[in-house]
Amino acid sequence: MTNIPRHISAFRGEIAKLFDLSQGKIFYDLTLGDGGHTQEALEAHCRVVSVDIDPEAIKRAVSFVPFTPVFVEIESQKIPSDFQWLIINDSFVNIHKWMDKLHLPKADALIADLGPSQFQILSPERGFSFDADTPLDMRLTSNLGVTAANLVNALNEGELAQLFSLADEPFALPVSRAIVRSRERSPILTAKNLSDLISRVKGGRIGKIHPATQIFMALRMAVNLEREAIRDLLPQLPSLMNPGGVLGIISFHSGEDRLVKSFFKEAERENKIRAITQKPLTPPQSELKISQRTRSAKLRLAKII
């Protein structure tokens, strides 16, 4: 865990300004990760509620963020009314349940960063790393039953192609055919097995993007039910926030951004929000010089009515 550098959050150093943070405001970080956004809010003297489904991510965040959190273990737990930093280990889909059970205050600002952290991508045992000869898993929590290897070895050619197309993979069908042929000889069980197969089909690396990037993304999203979770989360958000509060969603893929854009349009029609950004914001060049991992980040902001 400690050998992997801290993840650089998208829009680092911009959060206080973008979300109009100030002392005493309630900030919800629904995807804690390595704690970058949470730390910026705490340093702006906000009271922060952080959520993450990954217990290892929470351990890392606590090691990085120089504030002492209160951990929520059960829904009936009593929370200090003057807490500064509260951490909930659960899916962000369930945040409304925790708010109701714990009588938590509504948010003045809320962020959901939909991308995986560098720690999750680089941890060999997770099965995200293209070159790691480790099990093709990709689960963010062991509570989930289906792994990426299960999908790769069970779905038929058409189902695989449809899944890969969700990540805008132009070689979805050829890769699916190659997977089916390969697994007839032996199952595809490691990240490197799959990555090497994809590279052969696509002819190797072109530019900075690894040829397996989009297919690995599609598998990660399917294994962790990410699209379903986003669809469940978005309609909840306006009711979790105070009028005038700033809502921000960071996506890293066009499919995710389309879901967020559609939600913003519908919520505007229903007079629940007012979009602050008509087009998504992208990280400044100063950030990209430090980390290319945020190059595909898109941030949409809205104010609650």
N, C-alpha and C positions, 0 to 999 in steps of 0.2 A: 504493500500500500504506500509506504513512504518513499519508494524509489521512483514513483511516477510524479512528475512535476505538477504543481497546482494548475488546474484548468483556468485559462484566461476567459472570463465571462465576456460575452458579446456586449458592446457598448460600455465597456469598462470606463469608469470615471464620468459617465454621462447620466447615470441613473438619478442622482439627486435633482439635477436640472430638468430632465425629461419628465419626471414624475412629481415635480414641485414638492419635494420633501422638505420638511422642517420639524423642529422639535415637537414631540408629542403626537405626531401623526401615526396612524396605524398602517403598517406596510405588510402586505402578505406576499411571500415569495413561495409560489406553489411548486417550484422545482429547485430545491436547495443546491444540489450538486456540490461543488467545492466551496460554496458560500460567498462567491464574489458579490452578487447583487445584495444578499443579506447584509454583508459587511458594510457596503456603501450606505445602506439605509440606517444601520446602527450608528455609523459614524456621523450621519445627519441627525442623530438624536431621535430617531423614530423608535416606536415600539414595534417589534417584528414578530410575525408568525411565519415560520418556515415549515415546508412540507416536503418530504421525499419518501418514495417507496423503497429506496435502496438503503438498507442499514449501514452498508460500508461507506456510502456517500456521506451519510450523517456523521460517522466517525471522523472522516477526513475533514469535513467542514468545521467540526468542533476543534480539530487540531490546528486549523488555519485561522479561524476568526477569533480575534482577541477579546471576546466577550463571553460571559458565562450564561449558558442557556438553562431553561427549565424544560425537562423532557416530559412529554405526555405519554403515559403508559396505557391507561384505560379511559374509556369515555366518561366514567363517573368521577374521575380524579378532580380534586379542587385545585383551581389555578389561582395564584396570587393576582389580585386585581391590578397590581402595579408592575406586572412582569415587564421586563425589557425585551427578552428574546425567548420565544417559545418554539419548540420543535415537535412536530408530529410525524411519526413514521407510518405513512399510509399513502395510498394513491390520492392524487389531487381530486379525483372524481368524488371522493368522500368528504371533502372539506366542509360542505354545508352541514353534514351530520355532526362533525366535531364542533362546529360553531354553535349549533343548537344545544348539544349536550353540555358543553363547557361554558355556555353563555358568553362566548367571545365577542368582542366588539366588531362592528363592521369595518371594512377596509377603507382608508382614505386613498390608498394606492395599492395596486396589485399587479404582479408580473408573473407570467408563465413562460419559461424558456423551454421550448419543446425539443431542443437538441440534446443528445447524450453528452456527458462530460468526457474530457480527455482521459480521466481515470477509467471510465467504463470502456472506452474504445481500446485503450492500451493494456488493460488487464488481460494477460494471456488466457486465464481460466474462463473468461467470459465468452471467448470464441468470436470476438469482433475483429481481432487483428488479422490482417491479410496473410501474414507470413508465419503465424504461429501454428505449430503442429499440435494444437490442442483441440479438445472436443468442440464441435460446432453447436454451441449452446445458445448464446445471445439473450438469455433471460436476465432481467434486471433484479428479479427476486426469485428465490427457489420455490415460492408458493405457486408459481405458474407451472403448468404441467407439460406444455408442448415446447420442445426445443427447435432450433433452426434445422438440426439434423433430421428431426421427425418430419418436418415439412418437405425438406429437400428429397427425402427418400420415400415419401408417401404420396405426394400430390402427382397427378398425371401431367402430361406435357402441357395441355391447355390450361390447367389450373396454375401451373408454375408460370407460364407466360403471362397470364392475367395478373398474377401477383407482382411479377417483376415490372410489368407495364405501369403499375401504380407509382413506381419510382421513376417513371419516364425513361426506362431503360430501352434504348433503340434496338438492342440485340436480344430482347426478351425471348423471342421464339427460338432462335438458334441456340442460345444458352440452355433453354429448357430441353431441347432435343438432345443436346450433348449430355445433360445431366441424366436423362432417362437412359441413354445408351451406356453411360459410365456405370450407373448403379446396377445395371443388369450383370455386370462383371463382379462388382463389389460395392457395398454401401459407401456413400460419401459421409465420412464421420468427423473430419477435422476441417478447421477453417482454411488451412493451407491446401487441402485436397480441392476444396471448392474454388478457392482463389486461383489456383493454378489452372483449373479447368476453364474458368471464365477468361483468364488471360490468353489461353490457347485459342479459344473461340474468337476473341476480339482482337487478337494480333498484338497483344502486349500493351504497355503503357503509352499513352499519348499525352504529352504535357505533364502537368503536375498531378492530375487526377488518376488514381489507381483504377484500372479497368473493372475491378470488382465493387467499386464504391456504391453504385446505385442498387445493385442486387443485394449486397449486404444490408443496405439501408432498408430495402423492401422486406427482407427477412426479419430484421430487428423490429420493424414496426408491426409486422404480423405476429411475431412471437409474443410481444408485449402488449398486443391489442391497442396500439397507440392511436390509430385513427378512431377506433370506437371510444377510447377514453377522451379524446379531444372533442368528439361530437357530444359526449355526455357532459363534459365540463362547460363548454362555451355558453349554453343557455342559462346556466346557473349564475354566471358571473355578475350581471347587473344587480341581482338581489343580495349579493354578498357585500355590496359596497355602499358607502354613503353618497348622497347627491354631491356632485362636484368632484368626486374622486376620479383619479386617473387610472385607466386600465391599459395594460400593455401586454401584447403577445408576441414572442419572438419565435419565428419558424425558420427552418433550414431547408425546406423542400417545397417545390411549387404546389404539390398536392396539399400539404399542410396549410400553406398560405392561402390557397383557394378556399379551404374550409373557414379560415379566420375572416377572410374578406367577405364571404357570403354571410357569415354570422353578423359582422359589423353592419352590413347593408340591411339585413332583416331587423336588427335591433334598432337601427336608426328609423326605419319605417314605423316601428312600434313605439317610437319616441322614448326609448330607454337609454340611449347613448347619443352622443354627438361625436363623430369621428374628428380627431385632431389631425391625423395624417390621411390625406386622400390617396397617397401612394406610400408604400412602406419605406421606412428609413433603412439605410444600409450603414455598416460600420465605416467610420472615417479612415482615411489612408494611414493616419498615425497609428491606429489600432492594427491595421493589416500588416504594418511593418514589424509589429511585435509578434503577431500570431495570424497565420493564414487560415487557421481552423475556423475563424468566424467570417470568412469571406462570403459565405452564402446566407448569412443571417439577414432576416427581414423583420423589422419591428413595426407593428401597427399600434397606434395609440388612440384612445377614445376617452371622452369625459362622460361620467355618469350623470344622467338628468334626474 
